[in-house]
Amino acid sequence: AQEYYAEGDPENLKNLILILLKNYAGVKEIKTLPPPKYRPAFGLYAPEEAIYEDLKDYKRKIQYSDNHPTIGVLLYGGMHFNDTKPIADALYKYLKNDVNLIFVFSNVENNIEAINKYLGNISLFLNLQYFRIHDGPYGGEPEPTYRFFKKLDVPLITGLRSYETEIEKWKNSKKGINLIDIYLHLHPELTGSMRLLRENIYNTPSYLNTRILHHTRPPVSMKPDNEG
């Protein structure tokens, strides 16, 4: 049961419920269930649910153009894959004709390996995960992240969603964003994101309501931004 849950995916979660009903609720009508559907620990996500592990195959799929700038986007893998997938789909829909989009999904413990493997030649890095890039909520050391961005020398943007604050609640609240959101939004600063900017608030009922962006030059500079 734990493997169904850890891998996420609607089909896995459906089978998780079925196996619980079978084994703990005694529903005898449920017969043998298929094993969990596994996704690689990290890889490349292309539109229409296609998963790749080879960058050359992925570039052919997305019709990569040397004439376009390239944005590397870090998504969640594993059980949280579907948290950031809708944002990737929206980015692709609106930007696919103007830029190359390389969507890398990864479990947090594999982030550094994944971005070094796939995002070595990009113009902009967009991080859609919470917490630190290196080891996420486990609190890994920032140095591997610093080394990556020093070598890459491109801007970093961290786009963060409000965890549970709907737009109407946010508008009418005297407290603003809740403490969970604040905690999640501060974490990127621990690996070099130094300027906090709220970009927009979307009038939708989903977790896409609030997006906050952390903008930074490569974090190795670690100098305050005096603009504005």
Beta strands, then each sheet from edge to edge (+ up, - down):
strand 1: 42-46
strand 2: 50-52
strand 3: 70-76
strand 4: 100-106
strand 5: 124-127
strand 6: 156-161
strand 7: 195-201
strand 8: 210-216
sheet 1: 2+ 1- 4+ 3+ 5+ 6+ 8- 7+
end
